[in-house]
Amino acid sequence: MAMNIPRAPGFAQMMKDGAKNYHGLEEAVFRNISACKELATTTRSAFGPNGMNKMVINHIEKLFVTNDAATILRELEVQHPAAKMLVLASQQMEQEIGDGTNFVMVFAGALLEYAEDLLRMGLSPTEVIEGYEIACKKTLELLPELCCGKLKDIKDVEEVGNAIKASVMSKQYGNEDFFSKLIAKACISVLQNNKTFNVDNVRVAKILGSGVLSSSVVQGMVFKRAVEGTKTKMENAKCAVFSCPVDTSHTETKGTVLIKSADELMNYSKGEENSLEEQIKSIAEKGITVVVSGGKVGDMALHFLNKYNIMAVRLMSKFDLRRVSRSIGAVALPRLTAPTDEEAGHCDHVFVSEIGETPVIIFQQDKDEGAVSTVVVRGSTDNIMDDIERAVDDGVNTFKAYARDARYLPGAGATEIELANQLATYGETVPGLAQYAIKQFSQAFEAIPRALADNAGVKSTEVLSMLYAAHQEGKKNVGFDIEAEAAGVKDVVEAGIYDAFVTKYWGIKLATNAAVTVLRVDQIIMAKPAGGPKPPKGGGMDNDDD
């Protein structure tokens, strides 16, 4: 008879061998906080205009050199479950606003750091959570009062450029004036009805060579490829877009043809040729001068396109095909037929050009307002151009935020210090143990100007004392002066450094939610991992599918 071996008492007896269980403050809460603090410390040094770059090599050995927190976190593939909550919060910020991911990480990390002090003092996680939620609610009430202005005209390039400058500056410090104007111009040109703005309508084309200041905006689309036929330029073009190949149609089944004489061989392909010529002739008779195909362009079809003076463009991506259709106002047809006037598109200039030895096809519209605009980014290396693309992405998303809510707040840590000041005063009026958590919440705001100062190589304690002194005197718009050689502060509204209201609003909300979620965990239970190789991951997905 087999001997019965007793299992360990408690939780372990319910689980399979190899399962792990952590509970209590020491094992679960402090362990989670420690992981989140480590992750926040990693991205904190990349915060602000003087943020240091991180060199990230992802799972397929692609190299990224950037200080963009969203890219760093996406490519790192964080595994720790608590740290993953912070990553999810910053990803939600990226989806909601498109900027401010590092703000969420730094602020959530600071909240957890101060929560750890309170827990070690003897407060329970519930009391800390209650205080944090009261403080967050009060902060979101105070935030609208701190607004220092709003965009008067969202179609003014100068005004919009100044509003998005701070966002661009964090990625391209030194070139922010040039790029903020460039991005403002690209965004304003695709703004519909003064309100609706789609981020996907501002495209980026990266072309190696020259310097970053050679970048430009094209009203329309730019593709890095050559045309199929001999025609390379069309003015005032009427365009047809086909999602199918421009070629002879093939039957689905295979067939065998028996040819008995030379005449039969000569006449065999005539019918097919005549049929294809009829199709292309009917397209040409509709006044079409440019054909855009989502599939291949056959040799015979190309011969007839050249014969009828039609320019042929082939695009490899179905998403590019949709964007071209949107840009020129055409409908993508699934069959090779002559389009109606409603289905055909119009483009002022379609031509082949060469930018730094790279052949490009440009669909350009003359009017200032179009459906799509393209920022042509130049640079000496791929890494530089990738970083500029991220700066453009941040600037475009900040413009989207202003299109939703035109209000802005003083930047460079001025808003955070004012909130810290007012919340500390409010904390004194709250009875019970929650006031300790509210005061720590207010101190967590110091992490933002502290990170800016540390990354600029200035003593953060001196900067904080100067900021607090200025704000106590009622100077609400005083922030950290990043260009001062020693620790210094200045009126950031006069300097034109602004943060979008919705960016700050959602950043505070998501960071607090992430920190509170981590603090609510009191037990970590990990089942025994399954044996054998890991299941393969699914293929990549194009998020631009719209």
Secondary structure, DSSP 8 states (H G I E B T S, - for coil): --------SGGGGGS-TT-EEEEHIIIIIHHHHHHHHHHHHHHHTT-STT---EEEE-TT--EEEE--HHHHHHHHT---HHHHHHHHHHHHHHHHTSS-HHHHHHHHHHHHHHHHHHHHHT--HHHHHHHHHHHHHHHHHHGGGG--EE-S-TT-HHHHHHHHHHHHHTTSTTSHHHHHHHHHHHHHHT-BTTTB--GGGEEEEEEEBS-GGG-EEESEEEESS--SSS--EEEEEEEEEESS-BS----SS-------SHHHHHHHTHHHHHHHHHHHHHHHHTT--EEEESS-B-HHHHHHHHHTT-EEEE-S-HHHHHHHHHHHT--EESSS----TTT-EEEEEEEEEEETTEEEEEEE-SSS--S-EEEEEEESSHHHHHHHHHHHHHHHHHHHHHHH--EEEETTTHHHHHHHHHHHHHHHHS-STHHHHHHHHHHHTTHHHHHHHHHTTS-HHHHHHHHHHHHHTT-TTEEE-TT-SSS-EEEHHHHT-EEEHHHHHHHHHHHHHHHHHHHH--EEEE-----SS---------TT--
